[in-house]
Amino acid sequence: MIDLETFERWVDDYSDQLTAFAVQRTGSTELAFDLVQDTFVAAFGKRDSFKDEGKALSWLYAILRNKIIDHFRSASYQREESLDQYEYQDSLFFDDKGQWKSTAAPGKWGEDGLSQVERSEFMEIF
């Protein structure tokens, strides 16, 4: 079992390393702080089951990795949206057969001297 003094030392000693690890994987400092805090809360809750003082940082990294995975897994479920919301927009541009409506079909892009030069340069490079 880990005593409170040891746990407080872990927070002081390992917070920066864990935060850097989380920032690298999430791209967000604020999110990293939250995940590291959640990591320490989870570790504190399981402190009775921890046995090897020498592997404390490895144990904390494992908890943090799981917290990061859980965060992104949860976020991916929240992003799902129904395609039904686009039916109205589709009816503005497409007929019942899925063809462009003549009034909504994209028109030709205007051509000027510059775009022709750009197109020539692109084809040379391509």
For each residue, the residues with C-beta under 8 A, 3 or more apart:
1: 47 48 50
2: 6 7 47 50 53
3: 6 7
4: 7 8
5: 8 9
6: 2 3 9 10 53
7: 2 3 4 10 11 43 44 47
8: 4 5 11 12
9: 5 6 12 13
10: 6 7 13 14 40 43 56 60
11: 7 8 14 15 40
12: 8 9 15
13: 9 10
14: 10 11 17 18 56 57 60
15: 11 12 18 19 36 40
16: 19 20
17: 14 20 21 57
18: 14 15 21 22 36 39 60 61 64
19: 15 16 22 23 29 32 33 36
20: 16 17 23 24 32
21: 17 18 24 25 61 64
22: 18 19 25 26 31 32 33 35 36 64 68
23: 19 20 26 27 28 29 32
24: 20 21
25: 21 22 68
26: 22 23 31 32 35 68 71
27: 23
28: 23 31 32
29: 19 23 32 33
30: 33 34
31: 22 26 28 34 35 71
32: 19 20 22 23 26 28 29 35 36
33: 19 22 29 30 36 37
34: 30 31 37 38
35: 22 26 31 32 38 39 64 67 68 71
36: 15 18 19 22 32 33 39 40 64
37: 33 34 40 41
38: 34 35 41 42 67
39: 18 35 36 42 43 60 63 64 67
40: 10 11 15 36 37 43 44 60
41: 37 38 44 45
42: 38 39 45 46 63 67
43: 7 10 39 40 46 47 50 59 60 63
44: 7 40 41 47
45: 41 42
46: 42 43 49 50
47: 1 2 7 43 44 50
48: 1
49: 46
50: 1 2 43 46 47 56 59
51:
52: 55 56
53: 2 6 56
54:
55: 52 58 59
56: 10 14 50 52 53 59 60
57: 14 17 60 61
58: 55 61 62
59: 43 50 55 56 62 63
60: 10 14 18 39 40 43 56 57 63 64
61: 18 21 57 58 64 65
62: 58 59 65 66
63: 39 42 43 59 60 66 67
64: 18 21 22 35 36 39 60 61 67 68
65: 61 62 68 69
66: 62 63 69 70
67: 35 38 39 42 63 64 70 71
68: 22 25 26 35 64 65 71 72
69: 65 66 72 73
70: 66 67 73 74
71: 26 31 35 67 68 74 75
72: 68 69 75 76
73: 69 70 76 77
74: 70 71 77 78
75: 71 72 78 79
76: 72 73 79 80
77: 73 74 80
78: 74 75
79: 75 76
80: 76 77
81: 85
82: 85
83: 86 87
84: 87
85: 81 82 88
86: 83 89 90
87: 83 84 90 91
88: 85 91 92
89: 86 92 93
90: 86 87 93 94
91: 87 88 94
92: 88 89 101 104
93: 89 90 100 101 104
94: 90 91 98 99 100 101 104
95: 98 99 100 101
96:
97:
98: 94 95
99: 94 95
100: 93 94 95 104 105 106
101: 92 93 94 95 104 105
102: 105
103:
104: 92 93 94 100 101
105: 100 101 102
106: 100
107:
108:
109: 115
110: 115
111: 115 116
112: 115 116
113: 116 117
114: 117 118
115: 109 110 111 112 118 119
116: 111 112 113 119 120
117: 113 114 120 121
118: 114 115 121 122
119: 115 116 122 123
120: 116 117 123 124
121: 117 118 124 125
122: 118 119 125 126
123: 119 120 126
124: 120 121
125: 121 122
126: 122 123
